[in-house]
C-alpha cells in the first residue's frame, strides 16, 4: 500500500506567477483535501475533491482552484501569486464510502512554496 | 463555525515521564470527530489518535490516550513513557460528522513538544 505523495517538495515563485502542485492519493482512497499551513500555524482547509468534483471549500479566493483525476490524484492551482501565499501546502486523502462516519485522512509530506 | 484552541504553545517533558497536551473546541453539533496529529520537523502530518463523539470511552493507542470531556468540550492528549521520537508539533483537530462540511478538518494552532534526555 503506497502512502500519499506530493510534488514538488519545494518551489520558489515570484509574485503574480501561477503554480501547480500535485498530489497522489493513498492506494484505495477516493477523496482528496488540500490545506495551507503558514509558518507556525495550524493547517487551513482550502477545498476537497470527491468523484472529480469540488465538494467543500474553505475561505480561499477563486484564484485557488483544483482538479481531481479519474485515478483520484489531484492538482492545486494558484493564480496571481501573492507574498502571503508562501506556506506549506498539504494534501490529505481518505476513502469515502456510503457515509463519512469512519474515514480518516492521511497526509502527504507537503510542498513548501515560497513567493518572492 | 467550529473552532479549536490549544492554549499551550510549548511543552517540555523528561524522557520516560508523562505529559498532557490540552485542547478545547467550540461547536453546536452533537456528532463529530476529534483527532490528534503529530508533525515532526520532516513536516509529515501523522495521525496519533482519533475519538468519535458518540463514544463515551476514551480512545487509547499504545502510549497515547485521550481524556474526552464532551460537556466541557475538552480533548486532552496524554503521552506516557515519553520518548525522544515524540518530539514534534502536535495539532488537535475537529471534523463535523455532517456531510455538509465534507472532510474539512479544523485545526488548532499547535503545541510544540520538547523531550529532554
Interface residues (C-beta under 8 A of the other chain):
Chain A: X31 X33 X35 X40 X41 X42 X43 X44 X45 X48 X50 X55 X56 X58 X88 X90 X92 X94 X96 X99 X100 X101 X103 X104 X105 X106 X107 X108 X109 X110 X112
Chain B: X4 X35 X37 X42 X43 X44 X45 X46 X47 X50 X52 X91 X93 X97 X99 X101 X102 X103 X104 X105 X106 X107 X108 X109 X110
